[in-house]
Amino acid sequence: MLSALRLVSEAADLAARRHSGQQRKGRGNEPYVNHLAEVANLLSIATEGKDAELVAASWLHDTIEDTETTHQELARTFGERVAALVVEVTDDMTLPKHERRRRQIIDAPQKSPGARLIKIADKISNIRARIVPQPNQDERDDLIDYLAWAEKVVAGCRGSNAVLDRMFDETVRAARSAL
Ligand code: ZN
C-alpha cells in the first residue's frame, strides 16, 4: 500500500494526465484539473489532512465519468476504498441530464460518508466557477438553476462535516449576492 503522500501524489498525477486538454465550462477556459485540485484541497481542509484516501479519491472523482478509466484500474493502484468512492460519485452517463440530476438528489442520503463529502466539495467548486463579474442573462439563469439543484443534492449530503457545510453555505450566499 502506498504511503499517504504517495497516494495523493499518484492520484493528482493520474488525474492531471487523464483530464489533460479538458476545460471547465464557463468563462476563462480554465483547465479541468483546476476543478480537481480545488475539490481535493477542500476535502484536505475539511478533514484536516487526516484522510489521504478521501483526498486521493477527490483528485480522481471525475476520471470514470469523463475519461477512459475503470474501477479495476483505480482499485489496483489506489486500493478498493478509493476506487469505490469514485464509483459512488460517478453518474450513469447513458441517462439524460435531467435524470442524472434527479438521481443525484435521491441517491445522496444513501451514499457513504466520504462520497457525500466529495459531493459537497464538488458543488462548492462548481458554484464558485459560475460566479462571474457582470453575469449576462444566460450566466445568471445557469447559476440560478445550478444553485437550486446543488442545494437539493447537498441537503442529502450534509451533517457530518461542519467545516464543509459552512463553506457550502458561504458559497451559496456569495453566489446569491453575485446575481
Ligand atoms: Zn467534479
Residues whose N, C-alpha, C, O or C-beta is under 5 A from the ligand:
A	BS01	ZN	D62 D122
